[in-house]
Amino acid sequence: PYPKRVYVLEPVFPVFVAGKVWVINGEKQDIEAVMSAGYAPNFAIAPDHSQLYVFDTYWSKGFRGTRTDIATFY
């Protein structure tokens, strides 16, 4: 991690497609990574910047059916 890194959460709400978390180098204005996320995801950074957390929901039938909540640690 460094101070000029930018994290952009793209929730694509209310569209029923997976969202994304974009990691952008603010100094070079380059995309460093794109992490997939589920429907209306949440994103957090550990206080010591050692990990990234994405909390998301997936539905077995798009926007209905069996709900699965996932926490992904990067």
Sine and cosine of phi, psi and omega as CSV:
sin_phi,cos_phi,sin_psi,cos_psi,sin_omega,cos_omega
0.00,0.00,0.53,-0.85,0.10,-1.00
-0.52,-0.85,0.34,-0.94,-0.18,-0.98
-0.89,0.45,-0.39,0.92,-0.07,-1.00
-0.99,-0.15,0.34,0.94,0.08,-1.00
-1.00,0.00,0.68,-0.73,-0.03,-1.00
-0.88,-0.47,0.69,-0.73,0.05,-1.00
-0.91,-0.41,0.81,-0.59,-0.02,-1.00
-0.87,-0.49,0.86,-0.52,0.03,-1.00
-1.00,-0.04,0.85,-0.52,0.04,-1.00
-0.94,-0.34,1.00,-0.05,-0.12,-0.99
-0.98,0.20,-0.23,0.97,-0.08,-1.00
0.69,0.72,0.69,0.72,0.03,-1.00
-1.00,0.02,0.70,-0.71,0.06,1.00
-0.99,-0.12,0.30,0.95,0.04,-1.00
-0.91,0.41,0.56,-0.83,-0.12,-0.99
-1.00,-0.04,0.72,0.69,0.00,-1.00
-0.86,-0.50,0.36,-0.93,0.01,-1.00
-0.91,0.40,0.66,-0.75,0.07,-1.00
-0.99,0.14,-0.03,-1.00,-0.01,-1.00
-0.59,-0.81,0.37,-0.93,0.18,-0.98
-0.87,-0.49,0.88,-0.47,-0.01,-1.00
-0.99,-0.10,0.73,-0.68,0.07,-1.00
-0.95,-0.32,0.89,-0.46,-0.12,-0.99
-0.86,-0.50,0.72,-0.70,0.12,-0.99
-0.98,0.20,0.96,-0.29,-0.06,-1.00
-0.92,0.39,-0.40,0.92,0.00,-1.00
-0.98,0.19,-0.74,0.68,-0.03,-1.00
-1.00,-0.03,-0.21,0.98,-0.06,-1.00
0.84,0.54,0.68,0.74,0.05,-1.00
-0.93,-0.37,0.50,-0.87,0.11,-0.99
-0.99,0.12,0.85,-0.53,-0.01,-1.00
-1.00,-0.04,-0.53,0.85,-0.03,-1.00
-0.28,-0.96,0.37,-0.93,0.14,-0.99
-0.72,-0.69,0.85,-0.53,0.01,-1.00
-0.95,-0.30,0.77,-0.64,0.03,-1.00
-0.97,0.24,0.47,-0.88,0.02,-1.00
-0.60,-0.80,0.18,-0.98,-0.04,-1.00
-1.00,0.00,-0.42,-0.91,-0.02,-1.00
-0.94,0.33,0.79,-0.62,0.02,-1.00
0.71,0.71,0.87,0.49,-0.08,-1.00
-0.96,0.29,0.28,-0.96,0.15,-0.99
-0.87,-0.49,0.46,-0.89,-0.09,-1.00
-0.67,-0.74,0.64,-0.77,0.04,-1.00
-0.56,-0.83,0.41,-0.91,0.05,-1.00
-0.89,-0.45,0.71,-0.70,0.04,-1.00
-0.87,0.50,0.56,-0.83,-0.01,-1.00
-0.81,0.59,-0.55,0.83,0.00,-1.00
-1.00,-0.04,0.12,0.99,0.03,-1.00
0.89,0.45,0.32,0.95,-0.02,-1.00
-1.00,0.10,-0.35,0.94,-0.02,-1.00
-0.63,-0.78,0.40,-0.92,0.12,-0.99
-0.90,-0.45,0.61,-0.79,-0.02,-1.00
-0.85,-0.53,0.73,-0.68,0.11,-0.99
-0.83,-0.56,0.82,-0.57,0.01,-1.00
-0.91,-0.41,0.86,-0.50,-0.11,-0.99
-0.62,-0.79,0.20,-0.98,-0.03,-1.00
-0.81,-0.59,0.66,-0.75,0.09,-1.00
-0.81,-0.58,0.59,-0.81,0.04,-1.00
-0.90,-0.43,0.64,-0.77,-0.06,-1.00
-0.92,0.39,-0.39,0.92,-0.01,-1.00
-0.82,-0.57,0.75,0.66,0.01,-1.00
0.99,0.15,-1.00,0.07,0.00,-1.00
-0.88,-0.47,0.16,0.99,0.04,-1.00
-0.55,-0.83,0.01,-1.00,-0.05,-1.00
0.99,-0.13,-0.44,-0.90,-0.01,-1.00
-0.96,0.28,0.77,-0.63,0.00,-1.00
-1.00,-0.06,0.71,-0.71,0.08,-1.00
-0.80,-0.60,0.86,-0.52,0.06,-1.00
-0.98,-0.18,0.71,-0.71,-0.08,-1.00
-0.75,-0.66,0.65,-0.76,0.16,-0.99
-0.91,-0.41,0.87,-0.50,0.00,-1.00
-0.93,-0.37,0.75,-0.66,0.00,-1.00
-0.93,-0.37,0.80,-0.60,0.05,-1.00
-0.93,-0.36,0.00,0.00,0.00,0.00
